[in-house]
């Protein structure tokens, strides 16, 4: 140790008392290996005190009175100022090198708190959303979807419901969303071209059936919406929009507040659609046997931004499957005429 080497040759005399009842005696005082050596007149060591444990009983007073570990029964009285300074210097050096349990505890505590906060801010919300999406059953998704359609209708008006048009809409739904899950609704106004809600509840803008002669346009928009739902679960989209508190409530109580559903439905009515991967979308066109060109030109009349769909149309020049009869399509185009 540097401090001990510095004072290795330092010696002085002192008065040592071995116990409370013992007489003080003259002794020699010198440094050993991390110890204070107390010797008799012949230089024979009487005791060794650990420098790290030496305590000064009378700070700032002279002669200095030391004891091992603060035990006042055994004491050493030193008058030499240089030896006093050396002892305190070595003690300070040892103290600086000693581990600080308090600081370590604070460092551990701070690290733990930081980790907990990081988990709370970054990991926990994401985990809650993922867990909720994983466990919510289809029945509950359908319930949420119906509730969102009802909230949307407060803004757009009730879905178009001409009886003949509804027959065509049911056939369209059966062709692209088979089974009893999900519903297609043609909205009168105030909505984006397509809006998808959990449970395969999809809103269609009336322009998709009224403004185009080719049913492949509305079919293409429907396929695009289904592709979005496949890329990201509509329930997950909802929960990411409304936040982890909504997800936690749905996970623990099985429901979402009406005001949350209202705000989300309203925000979705006019929001921009999420882009769909062209490769995934073309695969859906191919599987459903729907031409991609009518949809591509409906999205962009110039075809510049949808050129990949146009050039890779799997049914270019080939008669695709007819999902709707001419009568079904004509009736569907008139679905908003009643009411």
C-alpha positions in Angstrom: 0.0 0.0 0.0 1.4 3.4 -1.0 0.5 5.1 2.2 2.3 2.5 4.3 5.4 2.5 2.2 5.5 6.2 2.6 5.5 5.9 6.4 7.4 2.5 6.7 10.3 4.0 8.6 8.3 6.4 10.8 8.6 5.6 14.5 7.7 7.4 17.7 7.0 6.8 21.3 3.7 6.7 23.1 1.9 5.6 26.3 -0.1 2.4 25.9 -2.7 1.0 28.3 -3.6 -2.6 27.7 -6.9 -2.5 29.7 -9.0 -0.4 32.0 -7.2 -1.6 35.1 -3.7 -1.6 33.6 -1.0 1.0 34.1 0.1 3.1 31.2 3.6 2.1 29.9 6.1 3.6 27.5 6.0 1.9 24.1 7.4 2.3 20.6 4.9 3.0 17.8 5.6 2.1 14.2 3.8 1.0 11.0 3.5 -2.6 10.0 1.6 -4.2 7.1 -1.7 -2.3 7.4 -1.3 -2.3 11.1 0.0 0.0 13.9 2.7 -1.9 15.8 3.1 -1.3 19.5 6.4 -2.6 20.9 8.2 -2.6 24.3 11.5 -1.0 25.1 13.4 -3.9 23.6 11.5 -3.6 20.3 9.3 -6.7 20.9 5.8 -6.3 19.5 3.2 -6.2 22.2 0.2 -5.9 20.0 -0.9 -4.9 16.4 -3.8 -2.6 15.7 -5.5 -2.7 12.3 -5.1 0.8 10.9 -8.5 0.5 9.3 -10.1 0.0 12.8 -8.1 2.6 14.8 -10.3 5.3 16.3 -9.2 8.6 17.6 -11.1 9.3 20.9 -10.2 13.0 21.2 -10.3 14.6 17.7 -8.4 17.9 17.5 -6.9 17.5 21.0 -3.2 16.8 21.7 -1.8 14.4 22.8 -3.9 12.2 20.5 -5.7 9.3 22.1 -6.3 6.3 20.0 -8.1 3.0 20.6 -8.7 -0.2 18.5 -12.3 -0.3 17.2 -13.3 2.5 19.6 -12.7 0.2 22.7 -11.7 2.8 25.3 -10.3 0.2 27.7 -7.2 -0.2 25.5 -5.7 3.1 24.5 -2.6 4.6 23.0 -1.5 8.2 23.6 0.7 9.8 21.0 2.2 13.3 21.1 4.3 13.3 17.9 2.4 15.5 15.4 4.0 13.8 12.4 2.9 10.3 13.6 -0.6 11.6 14.4 -0.8 13.1 10.9 0.5 9.8 9.4 -2.0 7.6 11.2 -4.9 9.8 10.1 -3.5 10.0 6.5 -3.3 6.2 6.2 -6.7 5.8 7.7 -8.2 8.2 5.2 -6.5 6.3 2.3 -7.9 3.0 3.6 -11.3 4.5 4.0 -11.4 5.8 0.4 -10.4 2.3 -0.9 -13.0 0.6 1.3 -16.3 -0.6 -0.4 -19.2 1.7 0.3 -22.3 -0.5 1.1 -24.5 2.5 1.3 -23.5 3.8 -2.1 -23.8 0.3 -3.6 -27.3 0.0 -2.1 -28.3 3.3 -3.6 -26.8 2.4 -7.0 -28.7 -0.9 -6.9 -31.9 0.8 -5.9 -31.5 3.5 -8.6 -30.8 0.8 -11.2 -33.9 -1.2 -10.0 -36.1 1.9 -10.1 -34.8 2.8 -13.6 -35.5 -0.7 -14.8 -39.0 -0.7 -13.4 -39.7 2.7 -14.9 -38.4 1.5 -18.3 -40.5 -1.6 -18.1 -43.5 0.5 -17.2 -43.0 2.9 -20.0 -41.7 0.7 -22.8 -42.4 -3.0 -22.2 -45.6 -3.1 -20.1 -48.0 -1.2 -22.4 -46.9 -3.3 -25.4 -47.2 -6.5 -23.4 -50.7 -5.6 -22.2 -51.9 -4.8 -25.7 -50.4 -8.1 -27.1 -51.8 -10.2 -24.3 -55.3 -8.6 -24.7 -55.3 -9.2 -28.5 -54.3 -12.8 -27.9 -57.0 -13.6 -25.4 -60.1 -11.7 -26.6 -62.5 -14.2 -28.2 -64.2 -13.7 -31.6 -67.6 -13.2 -29.8 -66.2 -10.2 -27.9 -64.5 -8.9 -31.1 -67.9 -9.1 -32.9 -69.5 -7.3 -30.0 -66.9 -4.5 -30.2 -67.3 -4.3 -34.0 -71.1 -3.9 -33.7 -70.7 -1.2 -31.1 -68.3 0.7 -33.3 -70.7 0.5 -36.3 -73.5 1.9 -34.1 -71.2 4.7 -33.0 -70.2 5.5 -36.6 -73.9 5.6 -37.6 -74.3 8.5 -35.2 -72.1 10.5 -37.5 -72.8 9.0 -40.9 -76.5 8.1 -40.5 -77.9 4.6 -40.5 -76.4 2.2 -43.1 -78.2 2.0 -46.4 -80.8 -0.7 -46.3 -82.9 -1.0 -49.5 -84.2 -4.6 -49.4 -83.1 -5.5 -52.9 -79.7 -3.9 -52.4 -79.3 -5.7 -49.1 -79.7 -9.0 -51.0 -76.8 -8.1 -53.3 -74.7 -6.9 -50.3 -75.3 -10.2 -48.5 -74.0 -12.1 -51.6 -71.0 -9.8 -51.7 -70.3 -10.5 -48.0 -70.7 -14.3 -48.5 -68.3 -14.3 -51.4 -65.5 -12.5 -49.5 -66.3 -13.0 -45.8 -67.8 -16.5 -45.6 -69.4 -17.7 -42.4 -71.5 -16.0 -39.9 -68.8 -13.6 -38.7 -68.6 -10.0 -39.9 -70.9 -7.6 -41.7 -70.7 -5.3 -44.7 -72.5 -2.0 -44.3 -72.8 0.7 -47.0 -72.8 4.1 -45.3 -74.7 7.1 -46.6 -72.1 9.8 -45.9 -69.1 11.0 -43.9 -66.9 7.9 -44.1 -63.7 6.9 -45.8 -64.0 4.5 -48.8 -63.5 1.6 -46.4 -63.2 1.3 -42.7 -62.5 -2.0 -40.9 -63.5 -2.7 -37.3 -62.8 -5.8 -35.1 -64.9 -8.9 -35.9 -64.7 -8.3 -39.7 -67.2 -5.4 -39.6 -66.4 -3.3 -42.7 -68.0 0.0 -43.7 -68.2 0.9 -47.4 -68.7 4.4 -48.8 -71.7 4.5 -51.1 -69.6 5.9 -53.9 -67.9 2.4 -54.3 -71.2 1.0 -55.5 -72.8 4.1 -57.1 -69.9 5.7 -59.0 -68.4 2.7 -60.7 -69.8 0.4 -63.4 -67.5 -2.5 -62.6 -68.2 -4.5 -59.4 -64.5 -5.4 -59.3 -63.8 -1.9 -57.9 -65.8 -2.4 -54.7 -64.5 -6.0 -54.5 -60.9 -4.7 -54.8 -61.4 -2.2 -52.0 -62.9 -4.9 -49.9 -59.9 -7.2 -50.5 -57.6 -4.3 -49.6 -59.4 -3.8 -46.3 -59.2 -7.6 -45.6 -55.4 -7.4 -46.4 -55.0 -4.6 -43.8 -56.8 -6.7 -41.2 -54.5 -9.6 -42.0 -51.4 -7.3 -41.6 -52.5 -5.9 -38.3 -55.4 -7.2 -36.2 -58.2 -4.5 -36.2 -58.5 -5.0 -32.4 -54.8 -4.3 -32.1 -55.2 -1.2 -34.2 -58.0 -0.1 -31.9 -56.0 -0.7 -28.7 -52.9 1.0 -30.0 -55.0 4.0 -30.9 -56.8 4.2 -27.5 -53.9 3.2 -25.4 -52.8 0.5 -22.8 -55.4 1.7 -20.3 -58.1 0.7 -22.7 -56.4 -2.6 -23.3 -56.1 -3.3 -19.5 -59.8 -2.5 -19.0 -60.8 -4.8 -21.8 -58.5 -7.5 -20.4 -59.8 -7.3 -16.9 -63.4 -6.1 -17.3 -64.2 -7.4 -20.8 -65.5 -4.1 -22.1 -64.5 -0.7 -23.3 -66.1 2.6 -22.2 -68.7 4.0 -24.6 -66.8 7.3 -24.9 -63.7 5.3 -26.0 -65.7 3.5 -28.7 -67.3 6.8 -29.8 -64.0 8.6 -30.1 -62.3 5.8 -32.0 -65.2 5.2 -34.4 -65.3 9.0 -35.2 -61.5 9.1 -35.8 -61.6 6.2 -38.2 -64.4 7.6 -40.4 -62.2 10.1 -42.2 -58.7 8.7 -41.5 -56.3 7.9 -44.3 -56.1 4.2 -45.0 -53.0 2.3 -44.1 -51.0 1.4 -47.3 -51.3 -2.3 -48.3 -48.4 -4.4 -49.5 -48.8 -4.9 -53.2 -47.6 -8.5 -53.2 -50.0 -9.5 -50.4 -52.8 -7.7 -52.2 -52.1 -9.3 -55.5 -52.2 -12.7 -53.8 -55.7 -11.9 -52.5 -56.8 -10.8 -56.0 -55.5 -14.0 -57.4 -57.1 -16.2 -54.8 -60.5 -14.4 -55.0 -60.3 -14.4 -58.8 -60.8 -10.6 -59.0 -59.0 -8.4 -61.6 -56.7 -5.8 -60.1 -56.8 -3.2 -62.8 -60.3 -1.7 -62.0 -59.3 -1.2 -58.4 -55.9 0.2 -59.3 -57.4 2.8 -61.6 -60.0 3.6 -59.1 -57.3 4.4 -56.5 -55.3 6.4 -59.0 -56.9 7.3 -62.3 -53.5 7.9 -63.8 -52.2 4.5 -62.7 -48.8 6.0 -61.7 -48.9 5.0 -58.0 -50.6 1.6 -58.7 -48.6 0.6 -61.7 -47.4 -2.6 -59.9 -51.0 -3.8 -59.5 -51.8 -2.9 -63.1 -48.8 -4.7 -64.6 -49.1 -7.8 -62.4 -52.9 -8.1 -62.7 -53.4 -11.9 -62.6 -56.6 -11.6 -64.7 -55.5 -9.1 -67.3 -57.4 -10.2 -70.5 -58.9 -13.2 -68.7 -62.5 -13.4 -67.7 -62.5 -13.6 -63.8 -65.0 -15.2 -61.6 -68.4 -13.5 -61.4 -69.1 -13.1 -57.7 -72.3 -11.0 -58.3 -74.8 -11.5 -61.0 -75.8 -8.5 -63.1 -79.1 -8.3 -61.1 -77.2 -8.4 -57.8 -74.9 -5.6 -58.9 -77.7 -3.4 -60.2 -79.6 -3.9 -56.9 -76.5 -3.2 -54.9 -76.0 0.1 -56.7 -79.4 1.2 -55.6 -79.0 0.2 -51.9 -79.1 3.8 -50.7 -82.2 4.7 -52.7 -84.7 3.8 -50.0 -85.1 5.9 -46.9 
